[in-house]
Amino acid sequence: MKELEDKIICQCGDKSIKQAIEIFSSSSLPYKKAKKLVTQCDHAACCRDPLMRLFHMVKSGEIDYQEIDLLIEQIDIKKCNIKNQENV
């Protein structure tokens, strides 16, 4: 579990899952504004799925680290596929 907490959830803001949880927990902002505290960027789709899911998990009080990890891996796979298509 500790290993998953330390995994980077957003490359733009270089924040771990644990840091994102702390930010979301201490903020009363809606998702769109709280997301910017984690990502520190203006990209509409940057790490959207794992961040939005984590935001809702924090608000509900139940965090599934494995689900967040899976969503992060899916983003990494998409990025690899895009890079491979550009190189063809």
N, C-alpha and C positions, 0 to 999 in steps of 0.2 A: 504494500500500500504506500509506503514512504516513497518508493521509487516512482509510483504514478503521480503522487503529489508534486514531485519535483520536475515532472515532464513539462516542457514548454507548450503552452496552449496557443500562444500567438507569437509568431516570429517578429511581427512589427514592433510590439511593445516589449518583447523578450521577457514575458511574464510566465511564471509557472502556474499550474492548476491551483496550487495552494495560495499563491499571491492573488489570483483572480477571485478565489473564494473569499479571501479577506477583504478585497475591494468591494465585491458585491454585497457581502454581509454588513459592511459598515456604511453602505450607501442606501439612501432612500430614493435614489434617482430611478427613472424608468430605464428599461433595457438600452435603448438607443444612446442615452447619455452615459450610463454606467459602462457601456462597452468601450466608449472612448477613453475612459480612465484606465482600462486594461490595455487596449491596443495602441493608444496614443497616435492613431491615424484616422483618416477620413474615408477609407475604403468601405463601401457599403457591404461588400461580401467577404471581407477579410475575416477568416476563421469564424464565420457566422454560425454554422451549425453547432460546433462544440461550445462556443461562448453562450449562445442563446439557451442551449440545453442546460448548461451549468448554471446560468442565471436563474432559470426556473427551478432547478434542483435546490439551489441555495435558499430561494424564497419558500420552498415547500419543506425544507429542513432535512431532506434525504438526498445524499450525494452518491451516485453510482460512478465510481472512478473508472471502472472497466468500460462503461458505455462512453464516457468522455474520451478515454484512450482510443477506442474504436473510431470515434468521429474524427479525432486528430489524425489517425492513420489514414482514413479515407481522404482527407485533404492532401496528405503527403503523396498518396497514390495518384490523385488527380493532377497534382503538380508535376509528377514524374511523367505521366502520360502526355501532358501538354508539351513538356520539354522534348520528349521523344518524337512527337508529331512535328515540331518545329525543325528538328534535325533531319527529317526525312526529305 
